[in-house]
């Protein structure tokens, strides 16, 4: 997901999506360990999406303080 799509979501939706992304990252890491994952690019993209979500959540918190 790109930042434009993430900015359209509410903070509660972002928190829910963050949990899903963490679960997805865990699954991808297990697949890498068992050599079931062909392209490791998915891991990088998932980590970047998690970072984007965390950044947006921090922006929301900074505006509300």
C-alpha positions, 0 to 999 in steps of 0.5 A, a space after each residue: 500500500 502506498 501512503 496515499 491509500 493509508 492516509 484515507 484510513 482512520 487511526 483505528 483502521 490503521 491499527 487493525 491493518 498494522 496487526 495484520 501486517 505484523 502477522 503477515 511479516 511473521 508468516 513470511 519470515 517462517 516461509 523464508 526459514 523453511 525455504 518456501 518463499 521464492 521472492 524475499 522482496 515481499 518481506 521488504 515491502 511489508 516492513 516498509 508498509 509497517 513503517 508507513 503505518 507507524 509514521 501515520 499513527 504518530 502523526 495522528 497522535 502529534 496532531 491530537 496532543 
